[in-house]
Amino acid sequence: MSQEIFQSSVPTDAGIAGVFEYDGEVAYFYLYDLRRAKGKQVAASLRVFSGNIKLAESDFEIKWNKGRSYLGLFIQGVLWAAYDLRGNSVGGNFVPGSSPNISAFITQSF
């Protein structure tokens, strides 16, 4: 039986939210613009990983940085993906035991 995980962030006053979804095969981090019409709210998507993982729902967290300019996906406390408010993304490609490819500037802003 495949494991499914779903996490979401609290939207900002600007109507922006983040959603992490793993269906047991592929994981994506989405940027949602809640001001758009229903069904058209996904502003951007980033593949985080694929395949069977051995992580729990509690290993994933979505949070805003201190200045609310980046929305990040943390896996086991490490920033693995982030969006800025324009929908530009960095990171993804989670591989257990490796390091994310995100600049120190972004990482340190959380």
N, C-alpha and C positions, 0 to 999 in steps of 0.2 A: 504494500500500500504506500502511495507517495505522500509525502508531507507537504502541507500547504501552509503558507505564512502570509499574513496581511498586516501591514502597519500603515498608519497615516499620521500626518501632523495637524496641529491646530492651525487654521488659516490665519493669515495676518489681516490687518485692516484693509490691505490692498486686495484681498480676495485670492491670495495665492496659497496653495497647500501642496504638500508632498505626499506621495503614496508609494509604498514598497509592496510588491506583489510577487510571490513565488508560488507557482502552481504545481510544484513537485518535479518540474522539468526545466523551466527557465524562470529567472528572476529579473524583474524590471523595476527601476525607480522612475516614477512619473512626476512631472510638474503639472499641477492642475491650476487653471485660471477659472475660479468659481464665478466670475462675472460673465463668462460665456454661456451660451445656451446649453441646456442639458444635452449630453451626447457629443458635445464639441469642446469639452472642458480640458482635455489633455493638450497641454501646450508643448510638451516635450517628453521624450522617453529615452532611457539609457539602459542597455542590457548590463546587468550586474554580474550574472554568472549563469551557467547552465549545468545540468547534471544533478545527481543525487547528493545532497549535503547532509552533514550531521550537525546541524545547528538548531537551536530552539528559537521560538518566537522572541524570547527575552534577549537574544543575542543581537537583535536589530533595534535601532532607534533612529528616529528622524527628528532633527532639531535645527533651529535657526542659529546663526552665529550672533555674536554680541551686537553687531550693527544692523542686524536683520537684512543684510544684503546677500547672504548665501543661505541656502537650505541644504543641509547635509544628511547623508545616510551613513550611519555608523554601524559597523559590524564588529561585535565583541569589543566595543569601545574605541575603535579605530575608524577615522573618516575614510570611506572608500568611494564616495561619489558626492557631488555637489552641483547645485544649480545657482546661477545668479538670477536676479529678478527679470532679466531679459530672456531667460530660457537657455542660456549657454551652459553647457555641462562640462565637467571634468571628472576623471576617475572612471569607475566601473571596473570590469575585468577582475573581480575578486577571485583569488586563488589562495586557499588556506596555506599559511606558512610563508607567504610572500608579502611585499610591501605595496601600498597603493601608490599610484602615479599622480599625486596632487601636490602642488607647490606649497612650500612652507608658509608663504603669505596667506593662502586660503586656510590651511590647517590651523595656523596660529590665531586666526580670527574667531575661532570657536571657543 
